[in-house]
């Protein structure tokens, strides 16, 4: 999956209205809440086989930091 595809898929999964780019802080989005965090955890697990923990979500701020946690090598 390319990063661009990831941005599109993530926007759809999290039902976010704004265009996503790497520097956007997830927690500053109007849509961000505990349910969105759970959807994010499930999406990352299903698509990449990576389990995000509550501690991970504390340090993940931007989409770029999420990509780093998933593993840059998993993107084309």
C-alpha distances in whole Angstrom, upper triangle without the diagonal:
4,7,8,6,7,10,11,10,12,15,15,15,18,20,20,22,21,18,16,15,15,19,20,21,20,24,25,24,26,24,24,26,26,25,22,21,22,19,17,18,17,14,12,14,13,9,10,13,15,18,19,23,25,26,22,22,25,24,20,21,19,15,15,17,15,12,14,15,12,12,11,10,7,5,6
4,5,5,6,9,10,11,12,14,15,16,18,20,19,21,19,16,14,13,13,16,18,20,19,23,24,23,26,24,24,26,27,26,22,22,23,20,18,19,19,16,14,17,16,12,13,16,17,20,20,24,26,26,22,22,25,23,20,20,17,14,13,16,14,11,14,16,13,12,10,10,9,5,5
4,5,5,6,9,10,10,12,14,15,16,18,17,18,16,13,11,9,9,13,14,16,16,20,21,19,22,21,21,23,24,23,20,20,21,19,16,18,18,15,13,17,16,13,13,17,16,19,19,22,24,24,20,20,22,20,17,17,14,10,10,13,11,8,11,14,12,11,9,11,9,6,7
4,5,5,6,9,10,11,13,14,15,16,15,16,14,11,9,8,10,13,14,17,16,20,21,19,22,20,21,24,25,24,20,21,22,19,17,19,20,16,15,19,18,15,15,19,19,22,21,24,26,26,23,22,24,23,19,18,15,12,12,15,14,12,15,17,15,15,13,15,13,10,10
4,5,5,6,8,10,11,12,14,15,15,16,15,12,11,11,12,16,16,18,17,21,22,20,22,20,21,23,24,23,19,20,21,17,15,18,17,14,14,17,15,12,13,17,18,20,20,24,25,26,23,22,25,23,20,20,17,13,14,17,15,12,16,17,15,15,14,15,12,9,10
4,5,5,6,8,10,10,12,14,13,15,14,12,9,10,10,14,14,16,14,18,19,17,20,18,18,20,21,20,16,16,17,14,12,14,14,11,10,14,13,10,11,14,15,17,16,20,21,22,19,18,21,20,16,16,14,10,11,13,11,9,13,14,11,13,12,13,11,9,10
4,6,5,6,9,10,10,12,11,12,11,8,6,7,8,11,11,13,12,16,16,14,17,15,16,19,20,19,15,16,17,15,12,15,16,12,12,16,16,13,14,18,17,19,18,21,22,23,19,18,20,19,16,15,12,8,10,13,11,10,14,15,14,15,14,16,14,11,13
4,6,5,6,9,10,10,10,11,11,8,7,10,12,15,14,16,14,18,18,16,18,16,17,20,21,19,16,17,18,15,13,17,16,13,14,17,16,14,16,19,19,21,20,23,24,25,22,20,23,23,19,18,15,12,14,17,15,14,18,18,16,18,17,19,16,14,15
4,5,5,6,9,10,10,13,13,11,10,12,14,17,15,17,15,18,19,16,18,16,16,18,19,17,14,15,16,12,11,14,13,9,11,14,12,10,13,16,16,18,18,21,22,24,20,19,22,22,18,18,16,13,15,17,14,13,17,17,15,17,17,18,15,13,15
4,5,5,6,8,8,11,11,10,8,11,12,14,12,13,11,14,15,13,15,13,13,15,16,14,11,12,13,10,8,11,11,8,9,13,12,11,13,15,15,16,15,18,19,20,17,15,19,19,15,15,13,10,13,14,11,11,15,15,13,16,16,18,15,14,16
4,6,5,6,5,7,8,7,7,10,12,14,12,13,11,14,14,11,13,11,12,15,16,15,11,13,14,11,10,14,14,11,13,16,16,14,16,19,19,19,18,21,21,23,20,17,20,20,17,16,14,11,14,16,14,14,18,18,17,19,19,21,18,17,19
4,6,5,7,9,10,10,10,14,16,18,16,17,14,17,17,14,15,12,14,16,17,15,12,14,15,11,11,14,14,11,13,16,15,14,17,19,19,20,19,22,22,24,22,19,23,23,19,19,17,14,17,19,16,17,20,20,18,21,21,23,20,18,20
4,6,8,11,13,13,12,15,16,18,16,17,13,16,17,14,15,12,12,14,14,12,9,11,11,7,8,11,10,7,10,13,12,11,14,16,16,17,16,19,19,22,19,17,20,21,18,18,16,14,17,18,15,16,19,18,16,19,20,22,19,18,20
4,5,9,11,12,11,14,15,17,14,14,10,12,14,11,11,8,9,10,11,9,6,9,10,7,7,11,11,9,11,14,14,14,16,18,17,17,16,18,17,20,18,15,18,19,16,15,14,13,16,17,14,16,19,18,17,20,21,23,20,19,22
4,7,9,11,11,15,17,18,15,15,12,14,15,11,11,8,10,12,14,11,9,12,13,10,11,14,14,12,15,18,17,17,19,21,21,21,19,21,21,23,21,18,21,22,19,18,17,15,19,20,17,19,22,22,20,23,24,26,23,22,24
4,6,8,8,12,14,15,12,13,10,12,12,8,8,6,9,12,14,13,10,12,14,12,12,16,16,14,16,19,19,18,20,23,22,22,20,22,21,23,21,18,20,21,18,16,14,13,17,18,16,18,21,21,20,23,23,25,23,21,23
4,7,9,13,15,16,13,14,12,14,13,9,9,8,11,15,17,16,13,16,18,16,16,19,20,18,20,23,23,21,24,26,25,26,24,25,25,26,24,21,23,24,20,18,16,15,19,20,19,20,23,24,23,26,25,28,26,24,25
4,6,9,13,13,10,12,11,13,12,9,10,10,12,16,19,18,15,17,20,17,16,20,21,19,20,23,23,22,23,26,25,26,24,25,25,26,24,21,22,22,19,17,14,13,16,18,18,18,22,23,22,24,23,26,24,22,23
4,7,10,11,9,12,12,15,14,11,13,13,15,18,21,20,16,18,21,18,17,20,21,18,19,23,22,20,22,25,24,25,23,26,25,26,23,21,23,22,19,16,14,12,14,17,16,16,20,21,20,22,21,23,22,19,20
4,7,8,7,10,9,13,12,10,13,13,13,17,19,19,15,16,19,16,14,17,19,16,16,20,20,18,19,22,21,22,20,22,22,23,20,18,20,19,15,13,10,8,11,13,13,13,16,17,17,18,17,20,19,16,18
4,6,6,9,10,14,13,12,16,16,16,19,21,21,17,18,21,19,16,19,20,18,17,21,21,19,19,22,21,22,20,23,23,23,20,18,20,18,15,13,9,7,8,12,12,11,14,16,16,17,15,18,17,15,16
4,6,8,10,13,13,13,17,17,16,19,21,21,18,17,20,19,15,18,20,17,16,19,21,18,18,21,19,20,18,21,21,20,17,16,17,15,12,10,6,5,5,8,9,9,11,13,13,14,12,16,16,13,15
4,6,9,12,11,12,16,17,16,19,21,22,18,18,21,20,17,19,22,20,18,22,23,21,21,23,21,22,19,21,21,20,17,16,16,14,12,9,5,6,6,9,10,11,12,15,16,17,15,19,19,17,19
4,6,9,8,8,12,13,12,16,18,19,15,15,19,18,15,18,20,18,17,21,23,21,21,23,21,22,19,20,20,20,17,15,15,14,11,8,5,6,8,10,11,12,14,16,17,18,17,21,20,18,20
4,6,5,7,11,12,10,13,15,17,14,13,17,17,14,16,19,18,17,20,22,21,21,23,20,20,17,18,17,17,14,12,12,11,9,5,4,7,9,9,10,13,14,15,16,18,18,22,21,20,23
4,5,6,9,9,7,10,12,13,10,9,13,13,10,13,16,15,14,18,19,19,19,21,18,18,15,16,14,15,13,10,11,11,8,6,6,7,10,10,9,12,14,14,15,18,18,22,20,19,22
4,6,8,9,6,8,10,12,10,9,13,14,12,14,17,17,17,19,22,21,21,23,20,19,15,16,14,14,13,10,10,11,9,7,8,10,13,12,12,15,17,16,18,20,21,25,23,23,26
4,6,8,7,10,13,15,12,13,16,16,15,18,20,20,20,23,24,24,24,26,23,22,19,19,17,18,17,13,13,14,12,9,9,12,14,14,14,17,19,19,20,23,23,27,26,25,27
4,5,5,9,12,13,10,12,15,15,13,17,19,18,18,22,23,22,23,25,23,22,19,20,18,19,18,14,15,16,14,11,11,12,15,15,15,17,20,20,20,23,23,27,25,24,26
4,6,8,12,13,11,13,16,15,15,18,20,19,21,23,24,24,26,27,25,24,21,22,20,22,20,17,18,19,17,14,14,15,19,19,18,21,23,23,24,26,27,30,28,27,29
4,6,10,9,7,10,13,12,12,15,17,16,18,20,21,21,23,24,23,22,19,20,18,20,19,15,17,19,16,14,14,15,18,19,17,20,22,21,22,25,25,28,26,25,28
4,7,8,6,7,10,10,10,13,15,15,16,19,20,20,21,23,20,19,16,16,15,17,16,12,13,15,13,12,12,13,17,16,15,18,20,19,19,23,24,27,25,24,27
4,5,5,6,9,10,11,13,15,15,17,19,20,21,22,23,21,19,16,15,13,16,15,12,13,16,14,13,15,16,19,18,16,20,22,20,21,24,26,28,26,26,30
4,5,5,6,9,10,11,13,14,15,17,19,20,21,21,19,16,14,13,11,14,14,11,12,15,14,14,16,17,20,19,17,20,22,19,20,23,25,28,26,26,30
4,5,5,6,9,10,11,12,14,15,17,18,20,20,18,16,14,14,13,16,16,13,15,18,16,16,18,17,21,20,17,20,22,20,20,24,26,28,25,26,29
4,5,5,6,9,10,10,12,14,15,16,18,18,17,15,13,14,13,16,15,11,14,16,14,14,15,14,17,17,14,17,19,18,17,21,23,25,23,23,26
4,5,5,6,9,10,11,12,14,15,16,16,14,12,10,10,9,12,11,8,11,13,11,12,13,13,16,15,12,15,17,15,15,19,21,23,21,21,25
4,5,5,6,9,10,11,12,14,15,15,14,11,10,10,10,13,12,10,13,16,14,15,16,16,19,17,14,17,19,16,16,20,22,24,21,22,26
4,5,5,6,9,10,10,12,14,14,13,12,11,13,13,16,14,12,16,17,15,16,16,15,18,17,14,16,19,16,15,19,21,23,20,20,23
4,5,5,6,8,10,10,12,13,11,10,9,11,11,14,12,10,13,14,12,13,13,11,14,14,10,12,15,13,12,15,17,19,17,17,20
4,6,5,6,9,10,11,10,9,7,6,8,9,12,10,9,13,14,12,14,15,13,16,14,11,13,15,12,11,15,17,19,16,18,21
4,6,5,6,9,10,10,9,8,9,11,13,15,14,13,16,18,15,17,18,16,18,17,14,15,17,15,13,16,19,20,17,18,21
4,5,5,6,8,9,9,10,10,13,15,17,15,14,17,18,15,17,16,14,16,16,12,13,16,14,11,15,16,18,14,15,18
4,6,5,6,7,6,7,8,11,13,15,12,12,16,16,13,15,15,12,14,13,9,10,12,10,8,11,13,14,11,13,16
4,6,6,5,5,5,7,11,14,15,13,14,17,18,15,18,18,16,17,16,12,13,15,12,9,13,15,16,13,15,18
4,6,6,8,9,11,14,17,19,17,17,21,21,18,21,20,17,19,19,15,15,17,15,12,14,17,17,13,15,18
4,6,8,10,12,16,19,20,17,17,21,21,18,20,19,15,17,17,13,12,15,14,10,12,14,14,10,11,14
4,5,9,11,14,17,18,15,16,20,19,16,19,18,15,15,15,12,11,12,11,7,9,11,11,8,10,13
4,7,10,13,16,17,15,16,20,19,17,20,20,17,18,17,14,13,14,12,9,11,14,13,10,13,16
4,6,10,13,14,11,13,16,16,14,17,17,15,16,14,11,11,12,9,6,9,12,13,11,13,17
4,6,10,11,9,11,14,14,13,17,17,16,17,15,12,13,13,10,9,12,15,16,14,17,20
4,7,8,6,7,10,11,10,13,14,14,15,12,10,12,12,8,9,12,15,17,15,17,21
4,5,5,6,9,10,10,14,16,16,17,14,12,15,15,11,12,15,18,20,19,21,25
4,5,5,6,9,10,13,15,16,18,15,13,16,16,13,15,18,21,23,22,23,27
4,5,5,7,9,12,15,16,17,13,13,16,15,12,14,17,20,22,22,23,27
4,5,5,6,10,12,13,13,10,9,12,11,8,11,13,16,19,18,19,23
4,5,5,8,10,11,13,10,9,12,13,10,12,15,17,20,19,20,24
4,6,8,11,13,14,11,11,15,14,12,15,17,20,23,22,23,27
4,6,9,11,12,8,9,12,11,10,13,15,17,20,20,21,24
4,6,8,9,6,6,9,9,8,11,13,14,18,17,18,21
4,7,8,6,7,11,11,11,13,15,16,20,19,19,22
4,5,5,6,9,10,11,13,14,14,18,17,17,19
4,5,5,6,9,10,10,12,12,15,14,13,16
4,5,5,6,9,10,10,9,13,13,12,15
4,5,5,6,9,10,10,14,14,14,17
4,5,5,6,9,10,13,12,12,16
4,5,5,6,6,9,9,9,12
4,5,5,6,9,10,10,13
4,5,8,11,11,12,16
4,7,9,7,9,13
4,5,6,8,11
4,5,6,9
4,5,7
4,7
4
